[in-house]
Amino acid sequence: LSMSKASEKAYGTILAEKQRKAAQIRAALFALRDTKAIPFGEALAFANASSKVTGVRPAFLLAILTQESALGANVGTCYLTNKETGAGVSTKSGNAFPNVMKPGRDVEPFVNITTSLGMDPMKTLVSCPQSVGWGGAMGPSQFIASTWMLFKDRIGKALGTSSPNPWNPQDAFMASAIYLGDLGATGGSYTGEQNAACRYYSGKSCSSSALIR
């Protein structure tokens, strides 16, 4: 009886481990199913083309967009549900958020951007909010709507289009390159790129605790 009990305990441990691994595999397959990352060859071509216009290194651009959205695989999982308050909902968890998009700053330009592109603003994925602040970042470059509007004409001019699209990979690369160039990432210097990256991600210069290594 004691031998049977010991065997039962051992089998239970093995079963639990197999179930854990099976769950990990299912999660990985789910992520792969939903991934819509920009193929690396295309991303490199867009980075090279953007670099010729702005002087920002292609490798740096690729690194920035990899960190920002995994080259377009992670463009957000929230929908805007209330244009007045900026509230929204997660498409994965179903959780409601009061701060998916900042009203008075981003909601109106977001609606204008999506509508002009023939997209439904209430069915277009944007980033969910973090523990503080607002969500609402768009596409591979993760620009908020008000920032995109600041660069829209320059992006369009560089690409020869009157309607640049934040969810279009080529447009997203050019947008990031122009913005990073404005932030001092031209010339390929370590310090210039480091400071540009900090400001791109956080809107602030690098602190001693946020240095990129």
Backbone as ProteinMPNN parsed JSONL, in Angstrom:
{"seq_chain_A": "LSMSKASEKAYGTILAEKQRKAAQIRAALFALRDTKAIPFGEALAFANASSKVTGVRPAFLLAILTQESALGANVGTCYLTNKETGAGVSTKSGNAFPNVMKPGRDVEPFVNITTSLGMDPMKTLVSCPQSVGWGGAMGPSQFIASTWMLFKDRIGKALGTSSPNPWNPQDAFMASAIYLGDLGATGGSYTGEQNAACRYYSGKSCSSSALIR", "coords_chain_A": {"N_chain_A": [[0.836, -1.219, 0.0], [1.933, 1.262, 0.827], [3.907, 1.461, -1.113], [2.334, 1.728, -3.384], [1.085, 4.153, -2.86], [3.31, 5.84, -2.905], [4.063, 5.569, -5.567], [1.806, 6.632, -6.777], [1.984, 9.301, -5.977], [4.337, 10.032, -7.284], [3.547, 9.694, -9.965], [1.601, 11.645, -10.053], [3.138, 13.963, -9.806], [4.641, 13.836, -12.157], [2.551, 14.017, -14.032], [1.542, 16.596, -13.465], [3.72, 18.147, -14.256], [3.818, 17.566, -16.991], [1.374, 18.619, -17.779], [1.846, 21.31, -17.236], [3.864, 21.871, -19.115], [2.439, 21.377, -21.442], [0.575, 23.448, -21.348], [2.29, 25.625, -21.669], [3.168, 25.174, -24.28], [0.746, 25.394, -25.698], [0.218, 28.09, -25.209], [2.364, 29.28, -26.528], [1.852, 28.499, -29.168], [-0.582, 29.826, -29.553], [0.289, 32.48, -29.433], [1.95, 32.545, -31.676], [0.077, 32.088, -33.658], [-1.386, 34.453, -33.667], [0.492, 36.352, -34.306], [1.617, 39.046, -36.251], [3.941, 40.047, -37.284], [6.258, 42.217, -38.974], [7.902, 40.847, -41.725], [11.397, 40.086, -41.505], [13.089, 40.713, -43.667], [11.607, 42.603, -45.121], [11.346, 44.559, -43.147], [14.016, 45.338, -42.831], [14.498, 46.454, -45.349], [12.738, 48.652, -45.265], [13.89, 50.028, -43.133], [16.409, 50.677, -44.184], [15.659, 52.344, -46.313], [14.407, 54.425, -44.935], [16.529, 55.37, -43.47], [18.151, 56.527, -45.425], [16.769, 58.842, -45.948], [16.675, 60.18, -43.498], [19.061, 59.837, -42.057], [19.292, 58.29, -39.801], [20.563, 55.4, -38.3], [20.042, 52.198, -39.835], [20.172, 49.808, -38.255], [19.722, 50.789, -35.708], [17.13, 51.794, -35.957], [15.745, 49.385, -36.444], [16.182, 48.145, -33.99], [14.799, 49.868, -32.263], [12.085, 49.618, -33.129], [11.757, 46.928, -32.731], [11.904, 46.736, -29.961], [9.76, 48.385, -29.34], [7.419, 47.287, -30.534], [7.888, 44.647, -31.224], [8.567, 44.476, -33.938], [6.065, 45.068, -35.06], [4.467, 42.976, -34.221], [3.193, 43.278, -31.815], [0.883, 45.369, -31.494], [-0.987, 46.335, -29.819], [-3.884, 45.65, -27.763], [-6.332, 46.743, -27.192], [-9.551, 48.295, -27.535], [-11.016, 51.439, -28.26], [-13.857, 52.583, -26.598], [-15.438, 54.674, -25.793], [-15.832, 57.787, -26.94], [-16.008, 60.182, -25.666], [-14.941, 60.013, -23.059], [-12.641, 58.531, -23.367], [-12.452, 55.949, -22.568], [-12.023, 52.351, -22.704], [-11.652, 48.891, -23.79], [-10.117, 45.726, -23.121], [-9.308, 43.402, -25.615], [-8.473, 40.881, -25.122], [-8.686, 40.129, -22.365], [-11.113, 41.192, -21.695], [-11.352, 43.136, -19.836], [-12.335, 46.332, -18.663], [-11.097, 49.608, -19.261], [-10.576, 52.854, -17.996], [-8.89, 54.639, -19.177], [-7.917, 54.315, -21.854], [-7.465, 56.019, -24.009], [-6.445, 59.384, -24.217], [-8.746, 61.894, -23.739], [-9.393, 64.999, -25.405], [-6.799, 65.265, -26.184], [-5.921, 63.009, -27.722], [-8.114, 61.506, -28.673], [-9.803, 62.799, -30.624], [-7.94, 63.335, -32.843], [-7.281, 60.644, -33.332], [-9.703, 59.512, -34.17], [-10.026, 61.017, -36.506], [-7.771, 60.185, -37.991], [-8.184, 57.383, -38.324], [-10.705, 57.347, -39.583], [-10.188, 58.727, -41.965], [-8.645, 56.864, -43.22], [-10.387, 54.9, -43.794], [-11.042, 53.196, -41.722], [-12.588, 51.717, -38.851], [-12.858, 53.555, -36.001], [-13.621, 52.521, -33.556], [-13.078, 49.9, -33.687], [-10.438, 49.443, -34.043], [-7.311, 48.338, -33.17], [-5.397, 49.466, -30.42], [-2.757, 50.365, -28.105], [-3.115, 49.119, -24.78], [-3.567, 50.804, -21.613], [-0.778, 51.306, -19.358], [0.331, 50.732, -15.973], [0.277, 53.313, -15.073], [-0.78, 56.457, -16.488], [-1.812, 56.862, -19.966], [-3.148, 54.782, -22.628], [-3.428, 53.943, -26.067], [-1.542, 53.986, -28.136], [-0.403, 53.595, -31.516], [-0.031, 51.156, -34.091], [3.07, 49.731, -35.558], [5.11, 51.572, -34.835], [4.122, 52.712, -32.585], [3.061, 55.321, -32.051], [1.251, 57.871, -30.369], [-1.917, 59.352, -31.185], [-1.954, 62.202, -31.335], [0.759, 62.84, -31.527], [1.418, 61.573, -33.925], [0.021, 63.19, -35.718], [1.541, 65.502, -35.628], [3.707, 64.818, -37.161], [2.703, 63.946, -39.512], [2.543, 65.274, -42.099], [5.24, 65.476, -42.839], [5.992, 62.798, -42.917], [4.322, 61.91, -44.963], [5.312, 63.461, -47.098], [7.928, 62.474, -47.333], [7.41, 59.915, -48.198], [5.846, 60.227, -50.381], [3.019, 60.339, -50.241], [-0.325, 61.337, -49.468], [-1.723, 60.449, -47.371], [-0.466, 59.119, -44.91], [-0.137, 56.081, -43.047], [-0.441, 54.884, -39.82], [-0.443, 52.158, -39.248], [0.714, 50.963, -41.369], [3.618, 49.272, -42.288], [5.863, 50.429, -43.7], [5.314, 53.168, -43.531], [5.314, 53.435, -40.772], [8.001, 52.902, -40.103], [9.26, 55.074, -41.364], [8.124, 57.173, -39.945], [9.144, 56.728, -37.338], [11.87, 57.036, -37.88], [12.059, 59.741, -38.682], [11.204, 61.041, -36.356], [13.092, 60.093, -34.459], [15.371, 61.16, -35.598], [14.899, 63.883, -35.202], [15.165, 63.829, -32.486], [17.829, 63.572, -32.12], [19.241, 61.354, -33.076], [20.774, 61.094, -35.352], [23.807, 60.527, -37.195], [24.907, 58.433, -35.763], [26.127, 58.286, -33.243], [26.871, 56.917, -30.0], [25.95, 58.171, -27.636], [24.114, 60.017, -28.668], [22.186, 58.333, -29.863], [21.398, 56.864, -27.643], [20.216, 58.821, -25.932], [18.181, 59.665, -27.642], [16.643, 57.353, -27.819], [15.734, 57.059, -25.168], [14.125, 59.333, -24.933], [12.308, 58.82, -26.953], [10.929, 56.585, -26.007], [10.036, 57.393, -23.454], [9.672, 60.122, -23.355], [11.409, 61.639, -21.967], [14.77, 62.7, -21.101], [17.633, 60.5, -20.744], [18.106, 58.954, -17.602], [20.41, 58.204, -14.934], [19.709, 55.712, -14.111], [18.498, 54.59, -16.237], [20.053, 54.008, -18.393], [21.041, 52.784, -21.566], [22.392, 49.699, -22.301]], "CA_chain_A": [[0.0, 0.0, 0.0], [2.82, 2.428, 0.861], [4.551, 1.54, -2.428], [1.334, 2.254, -4.32], [0.918, 5.572, -2.564], [4.508, 6.539, -3.392], [3.983, 5.602, -7.031], [0.743, 7.569, -7.131], [2.522, 10.647, -5.795], [5.304, 10.271, -8.36], [2.796, 9.882, -11.202], [0.952, 12.948, -9.968], [4.153, 14.98, -10.079], [4.937, 13.77, -13.597], [1.379, 14.524, -14.747], [1.489, 18.042, -13.296], [4.776, 18.738, -15.08], [3.406, 17.45, -18.392], [0.293, 19.586, -17.986], [2.467, 22.631, -17.264], [4.536, 22.02, -20.406], [1.4, 21.456, -22.465], [0.026, 24.805, -21.295], [3.289, 26.511, -22.27], [3.145, 24.957, -25.733], [-0.483, 26.004, -26.221], [0.382, 29.543, -25.165], [3.297, 29.658, -27.599], [1.162, 28.344, -30.445], [-1.559, 30.909, -29.635], [1.019, 33.706, -29.759], [2.409, 32.45, -33.061], [-1.087, 32.216, -34.523], [-1.837, 35.84, -33.727], [1.591, 37.245, -34.641], [1.603, 39.638, -37.579], [5.15, 40.848, -37.338], [6.8, 42.536, -40.287], [9.023, 39.952, -42.057], [12.634, 40.821, -41.278], [13.604, 41.252, -44.928], [10.873, 43.831, -45.42], [11.703, 45.547, -42.129], [15.351, 45.848, -43.163], [14.366, 47.337, -46.515], [12.121, 49.893, -44.807], [14.874, 50.726, -42.299], [17.427, 51.244, -45.075], [15.058, 53.454, -47.056], [14.187, 55.526, -43.99], [17.848, 55.882, -43.103], [18.635, 57.394, -46.508], [16.057, 60.119, -45.85], [16.832, 60.842, -42.203], [20.389, 59.691, -41.472], [19.246, 57.425, -38.623], [21.096, 54.088, -38.67], [19.045, 51.132, -39.978], [20.208, 48.883, -37.12], [19.092, 51.465, -34.579], [15.696, 51.791, -36.237], [15.243, 48.029, -36.221], [16.184, 47.899, -32.543], [13.731, 50.666, -31.648], [10.78, 49.042, -33.429], [11.698, 45.612, -32.09], [11.573, 46.981, -28.56], [8.471, 49.065, -29.233], [6.257, 46.461, -30.903], [8.355, 43.38, -31.789], [8.423, 44.677, -35.384], [4.665, 45.07, -35.471], [3.699, 41.84, -33.704], [2.42, 43.714, -30.649], [0.424, 46.737, -31.757], [-2.015, 46.678, -28.852], [-5.027, 44.736, -27.652], [-7.478, 47.476, -26.651], [-10.426, 49.101, -28.38], [-11.694, 52.601, -27.704], [-15.304, 52.352, -26.538], [-16.156, 55.904, -25.456], [-15.107, 58.916, -27.505], [-16.074, 61.326, -24.757], [-14.082, 59.824, -21.888], [-11.409, 57.809, -23.702], [-12.487, 54.607, -21.989], [-11.934, 51.271, -23.672], [-11.718, 47.524, -23.275], [-9.121, 44.774, -23.619], [-9.905, 42.349, -26.434], [-8.023, 39.579, -24.624], [-9.225, 39.811, -21.042], [-12.444, 41.761, -21.524], [-11.318, 44.152, -18.785], [-12.589, 47.713, -19.068], [-10.113, 50.589, -18.809], [-11.075, 54.215, -18.153], [-7.844, 55.501, -19.728], [-7.324, 53.772, -23.075], [-7.018, 57.127, -24.858], [-6.653, 60.646, -23.509], [-9.646, 62.83, -24.41], [-8.862, 66.356, -25.475], [-5.48, 65.225, -26.802], [-5.721, 61.948, -28.706], [-9.313, 60.87, -29.216], [-10.23, 63.435, -31.877], [-7.05, 63.002, -33.958], [-7.38, 59.212, -33.622], [-10.904, 59.324, -34.986], [-9.748, 61.595, -37.82], [-6.803, 59.334, -38.686], [-8.805, 56.121, -38.739], [-11.789, 57.609, -40.531], [-9.601, 59.101, -43.261], [-8.07, 55.645, -43.806], [-11.465, 53.941, -44.0], [-11.035, 52.257, -40.611], [-13.542, 51.995, -37.782], [-12.081, 53.921, -34.811], [-14.03, 51.73, -32.401], [-12.649, 48.525, -33.944], [-9.028, 49.494, -34.434], [-6.516, 48.036, -31.984], [-4.366, 50.379, -29.92], [-2.176, 49.834, -26.876], [-3.82, 49.295, -23.516], [-2.78, 51.615, -20.677], [0.07, 50.652, -18.372], [-0.125, 50.963, -14.6], [0.015, 54.748, -14.975], [-0.875, 57.137, -17.779], [-2.812, 56.507, -20.966], [-2.791, 53.921, -23.739], [-3.782, 54.578, -27.327], [-0.462, 54.018, -29.13], [-0.875, 52.983, -32.759], [0.819, 50.534, -35.085], [4.41, 49.263, -35.223], [5.945, 52.595, -34.208], [3.463, 53.043, -31.32], [2.815, 56.749, -31.867], [-0.094, 58.277, -30.001], [-2.518, 60.053, -32.322], [-1.552, 63.618, -31.402], [2.145, 62.888, -32.016], [1.389, 61.226, -35.348], [-0.437, 64.345, -36.48], [2.651, 66.45, -35.711], [4.67, 64.348, -38.154], [1.979, 63.397, -40.655], [2.907, 65.891, -43.378], [6.629, 65.125, -43.152], [5.981, 61.381, -43.302], [3.718, 61.837, -46.283], [6.227, 64.038, -48.087], [9.057, 61.559, -47.511], [6.959, 58.695, -48.871], [5.06, 60.569, -51.559], [1.61, 60.025, -50.043], [-1.048, 62.35, -48.715], [-2.408, 59.803, -46.241], [0.357, 58.109, -44.242], [-0.93, 55.169, -42.234], [0.364, 54.399, -38.692], [-0.409, 50.694, -39.22], [1.479, 50.507, -42.524], [4.999, 49.121, -41.83], [6.762, 51.403, -44.319], [5.003, 54.472, -42.952], [5.73, 53.399, -39.371], [9.463, 53.035, -40.064], [9.628, 56.443, -41.702], [7.717, 58.013, -38.821], [10.118, 56.557, -36.262], [13.153, 57.597, -38.311], [11.964, 61.201, -38.639], [11.122, 61.44, -34.943], [14.393, 59.828, -33.824], [16.3, 62.149, -36.121], [14.635, 65.124, -34.467], [15.608, 63.642, -31.104], [19.286, 63.571, -32.07], [19.825, 60.045, -33.368], [21.552, 61.082, -36.59], [25.268, 60.496, -37.012], [25.311, 57.143, -35.247], [26.889, 58.309, -31.986], [26.244, 56.145, -28.921], [25.229, 59.066, -26.733], [22.972, 60.576, -29.383], [21.167, 57.303, -30.008], [20.906, 56.531, -26.303], [19.3, 59.871, -25.491], [17.013, 59.644, -28.522], [15.827, 56.199, -27.434], [15.057, 57.372, -23.902], [13.082, 60.322, -25.184], [11.303, 58.167, -27.797], [10.126, 55.686, -25.179], [9.463, 57.973, -22.236], [9.485, 61.567, -23.459], [12.38, 62.289, -21.1], [16.165, 62.341, -21.309], [18.068, 59.347, -19.98], [18.606, 59.112, -16.241], [21.499, 57.272, -14.661], [19.154, 54.382, -13.904], [17.816, 54.131, -17.46], [21.009, 53.982, -19.485], [20.947, 51.62, -22.432], [23.66, 48.976, -22.382]], "C_chain_A": [[0.864, 1.26, 0.0], [3.539, 2.601, -0.472], [3.587, 2.127, -3.464], [1.125, 3.746, -4.131], [2.1, 6.381, -3.072], [4.476, 6.66, -4.909], [2.932, 6.602, -7.495], [1.226, 9.011, -7.02], [3.491, 11.006, -6.915], [4.59, 10.51, -9.685], [2.09, 11.243, -11.225], [1.91, 14.081, -10.283], [4.484, 15.039, -11.563], [3.787, 14.36, -14.41], [1.29, 16.036, -14.66], [2.519, 18.737, -14.167], [4.399, 18.687, -16.557], [2.283, 18.44, -18.717], [0.843, 21.01, -18.074], [3.129, 22.874, -18.623], [3.525, 22.127, -21.536], [0.785, 22.848, -22.514], [0.991, 25.807, -21.918], [3.282, 26.396, -23.783], [1.908, 25.587, -26.354], [-0.381, 27.519, -26.255], [1.287, 30.023, -26.284], [2.634, 29.563, -28.957], [0.122, 29.435, -30.638], [-0.887, 32.204, -30.045], [1.473, 33.687, -31.206], [1.241, 32.621, -34.025], [-1.474, 33.655, -34.731], [-0.746, 36.823, -34.13], [1.474, 37.745, -36.076], [2.813, 40.548, -37.727], [5.563, 41.104, -38.787], [7.929, 41.552, -40.586], [10.344, 40.723, -42.021], [13.186, 41.431, -42.562], [12.922, 42.55, -45.307], [11.24, 44.929, -44.425], [13.061, 46.161, -42.429], [15.302, 46.795, -44.353], [13.755, 48.674, -46.104], [13.107, 50.712, -43.967], [15.948, 51.382, -43.163], [16.885, 52.458, -45.828], [14.849, 54.663, -46.145], [15.503, 56.171, -43.592], [18.39, 56.836, -44.161], [17.999, 58.784, -46.441], [16.464, 60.893, -44.601], [18.236, 60.787, -41.616], [20.424, 58.866, -40.2], [19.661, 56.013, -39.047], [19.993, 53.037, -38.784], [19.004, 50.19, -38.78], [19.532, 49.494, -35.894], [17.581, 51.5, -34.759], [15.074, 50.422, -35.972], [15.166, 47.711, -34.733], [15.035, 48.634, -31.86], [12.365, 50.019, -31.897], [10.638, 47.615, -32.91], [11.304, 45.766, -30.631], [10.16, 47.532, -28.411], [7.298, 48.124, -29.495], [6.629, 45.09, -31.437], [8.14, 43.378, -33.3], [6.97, 44.498, -35.838], [3.845, 43.905, -34.967], [2.785, 42.255, -32.565], [1.988, 45.166, -30.828], [-0.706, 47.152, -30.826], [-3.182, 45.725, -28.879], [-6.248, 45.429, -27.051], [-8.258, 48.182, -27.757], [-10.901, 50.319, -27.589], [-13.193, 52.314, -27.713], [-16.104, 53.615, -26.257], [-15.333, 57.104, -25.925], [-15.073, 60.121, -26.569], [-15.058, 61.21, -23.62], [-12.746, 59.175, -22.197], [-11.347, 56.424, -23.095], [-12.437, 53.558, -23.093], [-11.945, 49.924, -22.994], [-10.606, 46.684, -23.893], [-9.818, 43.682, -24.422], [-9.491, 40.972, -25.958], [-8.689, 39.201, -23.312], [-10.673, 40.254, -20.87], [-12.51, 42.83, -20.447], [-11.558, 45.542, -19.365], [-11.515, 48.616, -18.479], [-10.698, 51.985, -18.998], [-10.125, 55.112, -18.931], [-7.14, 54.898, -20.938], [-6.784, 54.894, -23.965], [-7.381, 58.456, -24.201], [-7.586, 61.564, -24.295], [-9.063, 64.231, -24.391], [-7.473, 66.414, -26.082], [-5.425, 64.231, -27.958], [-6.987, 61.395, -29.347], [-9.712, 61.474, -30.557], [-9.266, 63.15, -33.031], [-7.084, 61.52, -34.317], [-8.581, 58.923, -34.505], [-10.675, 59.867, -36.388], [-8.81, 60.711, -38.636], [-7.48, 58.078, -39.218], [-9.897, 56.338, -39.78], [-11.25, 57.939, -41.917], [-9.006, 57.892, -43.982], [-9.12, 54.573, -44.055], [-11.543, 52.88, -42.922], [-12.061, 52.679, -39.566], [-12.762, 52.332, -36.514], [-12.421, 53.094, -33.587], [-13.644, 50.256, -32.557], [-11.222, 48.479, -34.456], [-8.175, 49.331, -33.179], [-5.489, 49.123, -31.692], [-3.815, 49.768, -28.628], [-3.101, 50.08, -25.688], [-2.962, 50.155, -22.587], [-1.916, 50.751, -19.772], [-0.467, 50.963, -16.976], [-0.391, 52.445, -14.331], [-0.128, 55.319, -16.381], [-1.965, 56.56, -18.671], [-2.248, 55.517, -21.968], [-3.001, 54.68, -25.04], [-2.687, 54.65, -28.358], [-0.837, 53.149, -30.326], [0.252, 52.325, -33.552], [2.203, 50.145, -34.617], [5.28, 50.29, -34.512], [5.372, 53.099, -32.896], [3.416, 54.547, -31.041], [1.41, 56.935, -31.3], [-0.61, 59.2, -31.111], [-2.059, 61.495, -32.45], [-0.116, 63.763, -31.902], [2.196, 62.561, -33.496], [0.982, 62.435, -36.187], [0.652, 65.404, -36.612], [3.606, 66.102, -36.84], [4.016, 63.922, -39.467], [2.447, 63.97, -41.99], [4.331, 65.523, -43.79], [6.744, 63.655, -43.571], [5.444, 61.234, -44.71], [4.636, 62.361, -47.371], [7.385, 63.095, -48.371], [8.667, 60.327, -48.314], [6.12, 58.966, -50.117], [3.595, 60.189, -51.445], [0.951, 61.127, -49.226], [-1.723, 61.766, -47.472], [-1.52, 58.721, -45.614], [-0.451, 57.355, -43.197], [-0.076, 54.622, -41.084], [0.497, 52.883, -38.641], [0.312, 50.109, -40.433], [2.955, 50.422, -42.13], [5.959, 50.156, -42.405], [6.557, 52.786, -43.712], [5.478, 54.547, -41.505], [7.243, 53.56, -39.244], [9.889, 54.466, -40.366], [9.276, 57.39, -40.567], [8.73, 57.938, -37.689], [11.449, 57.199, -36.624], [13.141, 59.12, -38.23], [11.984, 61.694, -37.196], [12.468, 61.246, -34.244], [15.46, 60.787, -34.324], [16.14, 63.485, -35.425], [15.151, 65.048, -33.034], [17.121, 63.499, -30.981], [19.961, 62.266, -32.407], [20.6, 59.991, -34.674], [23.041, 61.044, -36.265], [25.788, 59.225, -36.386], [26.1, 57.155, -33.958], [26.12, 57.568, -30.895], [25.393, 57.041, -28.034], [23.978, 59.629, -27.393], [21.839, 59.565, -29.518], [20.558, 56.923, -28.661], [19.881, 57.549, -25.817], [18.032, 59.906, -26.332], [16.079, 58.503, -28.14], [15.063, 56.482, -26.148], [13.9, 58.336, -24.129], [11.956, 59.736, -26.042], [10.364, 57.328, -26.941], [9.383, 56.402, -24.055], [9.152, 59.463, -22.328], [10.464, 62.347, -22.615], [13.796, 61.858, -21.46], [16.536, 61.176, -20.413], [18.487, 59.765, -18.575], [19.697, 58.078, -16.028], [21.0, 55.86, -14.466], [18.498, 53.804, -15.147], [18.764, 54.085, -18.644], [20.908, 52.679, -20.259], [22.331, 50.983, -22.538], [23.615, 47.975, -23.513]], "O_chain_A": [[0.58, 2.213, -0.726], [3.762, 3.724, -0.923], [3.986, 2.924, -4.314], [1.004, 4.504, -5.094], [1.925, 7.476, -3.607], [4.813, 7.702, -5.471], [3.131, 7.325, -8.471], [0.914, 9.844, -7.872], [3.478, 12.123, -7.432], [4.961, 11.405, -10.444], [1.996, 11.898, -12.263], [1.54, 15.047, -10.95], [4.595, 16.113, -12.155], [4.012, 15.111, -15.359], [0.998, 16.699, -15.655], [2.243, 19.785, -14.75], [4.629, 19.646, -17.293], [2.253, 19.023, -19.801], [0.375, 21.817, -18.877], [2.977, 23.945, -19.212], [3.73, 22.884, -22.485], [0.505, 23.369, -23.593], [0.569, 26.732, -22.612], [3.379, 27.4, -24.489], [1.99, 26.233, -27.399], [-0.831, 28.16, -27.205], [1.019, 31.044, -26.916], [2.82, 30.434, -29.807], [-0.053, 29.928, -31.752], [-1.4, 32.944, -30.885], [1.39, 34.704, -31.894], [1.392, 33.227, -35.085], [-1.848, 34.05, -35.835], [-1.022, 38.013, -34.282], [1.258, 36.961, -37.001], [2.715, 41.668, -38.229], [5.263, 40.324, -39.691], [8.843, 41.426, -39.771], [10.407, 41.874, -42.454], [13.697, 42.55, -42.543], [13.573, 43.491, -45.76], [11.423, 46.085, -44.806], [13.239, 47.371, -42.295], [15.984, 47.82, -44.366], [14.214, 49.723, -46.555], [13.154, 51.938, -44.075], [16.351, 52.516, -42.902], [17.57, 53.472, -45.964], [15.091, 55.799, -46.554], [15.575, 57.385, -43.402], [19.017, 57.842, -43.829], [18.615, 59.776, -46.829], [16.584, 62.118, -44.636], [18.576, 61.606, -40.761], [21.477, 58.748, -39.574], [19.162, 55.494, -40.046], [19.104, 52.98, -37.934], [17.922, 49.81, -38.333], [18.854, 48.798, -35.138], [16.836, 51.26, -33.809], [14.015, 50.316, -35.354], [14.211, 47.088, -34.27], [14.376, 48.082, -30.979], [11.57, 49.887, -30.966], [9.524, 47.146, -32.676], [10.471, 45.016, -30.124], [9.448, 47.187, -27.468], [6.302, 48.152, -28.773], [5.791, 44.422, -32.042], [7.61, 42.424, -33.869], [6.691, 43.864, -36.856], [2.648, 43.831, -35.246], [1.725, 41.661, -32.364], [2.663, 46.081, -30.358], [-1.317, 48.203, -31.019], [-3.444, 45.071, -29.888], [-7.106, 44.77, -26.464], [-7.698, 48.604, -28.769], [-11.155, 50.227, -26.387], [-13.735, 51.857, -28.719], [-17.318, 53.634, -26.459], [-14.272, 57.395, -25.373], [-14.197, 60.978, -26.683], [-14.397, 62.187, -23.264], [-11.817, 59.251, -21.393], [-10.292, 55.789, -23.106], [-12.759, 53.828, -24.25], [-12.207, 49.811, -21.797], [-10.208, 46.901, -25.038], [-10.803, 43.103, -23.965], [-10.104, 39.981, -26.354], [-9.194, 38.089, -23.161], [-11.381, 39.747, -19.999], [-13.579, 43.372, -20.166], [-11.041, 45.88, -20.43], [-11.077, 48.42, -17.346], [-11.261, 52.275, -20.054], [-10.495, 56.223, -19.31], [-5.915, 54.958, -21.042], [-5.748, 54.725, -24.607], [-8.489, 58.626, -23.692], [-7.25, 61.972, -25.406], [-8.329, 64.601, -23.474], [-7.007, 67.49, -26.457], [-4.945, 64.559, -29.043], [-6.934, 60.867, -30.458], [-9.937, 60.744, -31.523], [-9.718, 62.759, -34.107], [-6.932, 61.17, -35.487], [-8.481, 58.172, -35.476], [-11.088, 59.241, -37.364], [-9.026, 60.508, -39.831], [-7.37, 57.748, -40.398], [-9.993, 55.586, -40.751], [-11.791, 57.484, -42.924], [-8.878, 57.895, -45.206], [-8.791, 53.465, -44.478], [-12.049, 51.784, -43.163], [-12.36, 53.864, -39.422], [-12.061, 51.466, -35.992], [-11.603, 52.972, -32.675], [-13.864, 49.458, -31.646], [-10.848, 47.582, -35.212], [-8.308, 50.105, -32.232], [-4.811, 49.625, -32.588], [-4.345, 48.778, -28.125], [-3.776, 51.106, -25.605], [-1.746, 50.222, -22.765], [-2.268, 49.614, -19.456], [-1.604, 51.411, -16.832], [-1.192, 52.788, -13.461], [0.349, 54.728, -17.35], [-2.889, 55.882, -18.221], [-1.034, 55.417, -22.144], [-2.785, 55.89, -25.115], [-2.865, 55.313, -29.38], [-1.492, 52.116, -30.185], [1.349, 52.872, -33.666], [2.498, 50.212, -33.423], [6.104, 49.925, -33.673], [6.042, 53.829, -32.166], [3.699, 54.988, -29.927], [0.48, 56.236, -31.704], [0.174, 59.757, -31.879], [-1.8, 61.965, -33.558], [0.192, 64.711, -32.624], [2.934, 63.199, -34.247], [1.549, 62.668, -37.254], [0.686, 66.131, -37.605], [4.243, 66.986, -37.413], [4.708, 63.577, -40.424], [2.718, 63.211, -42.921], [4.592, 65.286, -44.969], [7.508, 63.32, -44.477], [6.02, 60.535, -45.544], [4.729, 61.771, -48.447], [7.784, 62.932, -49.525], [9.494, 59.759, -49.027], [5.73, 58.036, -50.823], [2.984, 59.766, -52.427], [1.594, 61.768, -48.395], [-2.23, 62.504, -46.627], [-1.795, 57.532, -45.773], [-1.334, 57.916, -42.548], [0.925, 53.953, -41.343], [1.449, 52.369, -38.054], [0.501, 48.895, -40.516], [3.506, 51.423, -41.672], [6.784, 50.705, -41.674], [7.524, 53.488, -43.415], [5.98, 55.579, -41.058], [7.715, 54.283, -38.367], [10.773, 55.008, -39.703], [10.039, 58.305, -40.259], [9.131, 58.965, -37.14], [12.087, 57.831, -35.782], [14.106, 59.724, -37.76], [12.692, 62.643, -36.86], [12.93, 62.13, -33.523], [16.349, 61.183, -33.571], [17.126, 64.144, -35.094], [15.524, 66.06, -32.441], [17.645, 63.325, -29.88], [21.129, 62.069, -32.071], [21.047, 58.913, -35.064], [23.47, 61.475, -35.195], [26.985, 58.948, -36.461], [26.694, 56.139, -33.598], [24.889, 57.583, -30.864], [24.25, 56.709, -27.718], [22.919, 59.712, -26.771], [20.672, 59.9, -29.313], [19.353, 56.692, -28.555], [18.805, 57.179, -25.345], [16.941, 60.145, -25.814], [14.859, 58.67, -28.138], [13.874, 56.177, -26.052], [12.818, 58.159, -23.568], [10.793, 60.105, -25.882], [9.148, 57.357, -27.129], [8.242, 56.063, -23.74], [8.447, 60.005, -21.476], [10.382, 63.573, -22.538], [14.004, 60.795, -22.044], [15.843, 60.891, -19.436], [19.138, 60.793, -18.385], [19.883, 57.181, -16.85], [21.759, 54.905, -14.629], [18.003, 52.678, -15.131], [18.317, 54.119, -19.791], [20.714, 51.61, -19.68], [23.317, 51.659, -22.831], [24.592, 47.263, -23.747]]}, "name": "protein", "num_of_chains": 1, "seq": "LSMSKASEKAYGTILAEKQRKAAQIRAALFALRDTKAIPFGEALAFANASSKVTGVRPAFLLAILTQESALGANVGTCYLTNKETGAGVSTKSGNAFPNVMKPGRDVEPFVNITTSLGMDPMKTLVSCPQSVGWGGAMGPSQFIASTWMLFKDRIGKALGTSSPNPWNPQDAFMASAIYLGDLGATGGSYTGEQNAACRYYSGKSCSSSALIR"}
